[in-house]
Amino acid sequence: MQFAEAYSHHNGRDQWAQRELDEWLTDVFQKPDLAVGPGSTTAIRDHVKSELAAEGWPFDVKIDQSFDLTVFGVKDDLSFHLQTGNASRAPYDLLKLQYLWSIRRIEAAALALPTKLAANRIGSNIASFERIMSELRLFDRTITVPIFLIGFE
């Protein structure tokens, strides 16, 4: 697995850079011995989780105590989410991140997804970096949370 590209929605990358976490986060996706393909999503999630855990990130954080809705992690005023599954889940992830921002629990978020090439290797109808990047551009005035979008392959 390797970091492939990034997109900064509403200056999301700048928010991570101000905290000196942008390069650290892209480096999380530099794992050459981890092949992205069928059946690799558990290994990808485990690797990312271990990297974030080493920096003290809590996982499966509820966005509201009254609901069983979670994001991958929240630390201080940042949220991180990883999507390696069905494409229909990614817009829902954006909604959860937007909610956290709207209630002022976070100042910025990061969302990591496989590139279209990597998503095709993983399986069919997998969320991809390119698709979410284009949807963020379309919904620019709806999804207003600053997001550092990360593509890996």
N, C-alpha and C positions, 0 to 999 in steps of 0.2 A: 504494500500500500504506500502511496505517496501523495503529498499535497499536490493538487493540479492547478487550481485557480481560486480567486476570491472575488467577491462583489461586495461593495459597501453601500447598503441601503440606508438613506438618511444619516450618513456619516458614521455608520456602525463600527467600521474598522478603526476610525479615529478614537472612538470611545475606548476600545480595547488597547489601542496604542498609548493613550494617555495614562493607562494603568500599567504600561509596559508588559502587556499580555498578548499582543497580536502575534508576534513571532513565536512565542511559546505555544500558542494555540495551533498555528500552522505546523509547527514541528511535531505536534502530537500525531499528525498524519504522515510522518516520515517513518515508515516501518517496512523496509524493503523485503523482509522475509515473510511478510503477511500478504499472501496472494488474494486478490479480490476476485471472487467467482462464486459459482453455486455452493451454497452451504457455508459461506464465509462470514455471514452477518454476526453470528455469535462471537466469533474470534475478533471481529472488528469492534463490536460493542465492548467485549471484555478488555481489549487493549486500551480503548479510549477511557473506559471507566478506571482502569488501573493508573493511567497517566493523570487523570483528574483527581483521583483519590490521593495520589502522592502530594498533591497541592492543597488538600483539605476540602475538596468539593463534596457536599452532601448530594445524595442521589435520590431519584424518584421523589422529587419534592412536589408536594401538593400545591396547586395554585390557589386553592381555597379549602379550608378545613371541612366545609360542608359537602364537598364533592370529591369523588375519587378520580380527579384529573391531575396528571403529573407532567412535569418536564424532567428531562434527564438530570439537570443539576442547576443549583442556584448557589452563588457565593457572593457575599457582600451585595453589590448593586448590579450584578451581572447574572444572566441566565445562559445556559448552554443546552442545546438540544441536538441530538443525533437522529437522523431518519435514514434507515436502510431498508424500509419496507414499502408497502403498497403506496402508489402515487396519490391515492385518495386521502391518505393520512397527513400529507405535508401541509395542505391549507389549514387543517385543523391545528397543526403545530404552530402555524403563524398566528392563529387566533389566540392560542394560549399565551404566546409570547406578548402579543398585543395587550391582552388582559393584564398581565403582570406589569407592563409599562403603564397602562392607564390607571392602575391603582397605586402607582409610584413605588412599587416594590423593587423594580429594577430601573436602571438608566439605559441599559443596552442589552442586546442578546447576540448570540452566535448560533447559527444553524449549520450543521455539516451534513452533506449528502454526497452520494457518489455522482460522478459526472455521468453523462448519458452513456458513454462507452462502458463505464464500470457498472452502471445500473443494468445494462443489457447483459453483461457477463454474469451478474448475480441472478437474474431471472426476468420474468415478464412483468410489465406494469409496475416497475420499481421507481420510486421518486428519484428525480435527478436534479442536479445543480442547475442545469440550463433551464429546465422548465420552471423551477421556483424563481430563478432570477427574472425570467420574463414575466411571471405573474406578479412579482414584487413591483416591477416597473409599471404594469397595468394598474395595480391597486395601490399606487404610490400615495394617494390621499386617504386611503382606507387603512392600510397597514403603515402606521407612522412610527412604530418602535424602531430605533436605530438597530440594524441587524448587520452583523459581520457574517456573510454567507461564505461557506467554505466548500469547495469541491475537491474530492479525492478520487483516486483510481488505483 
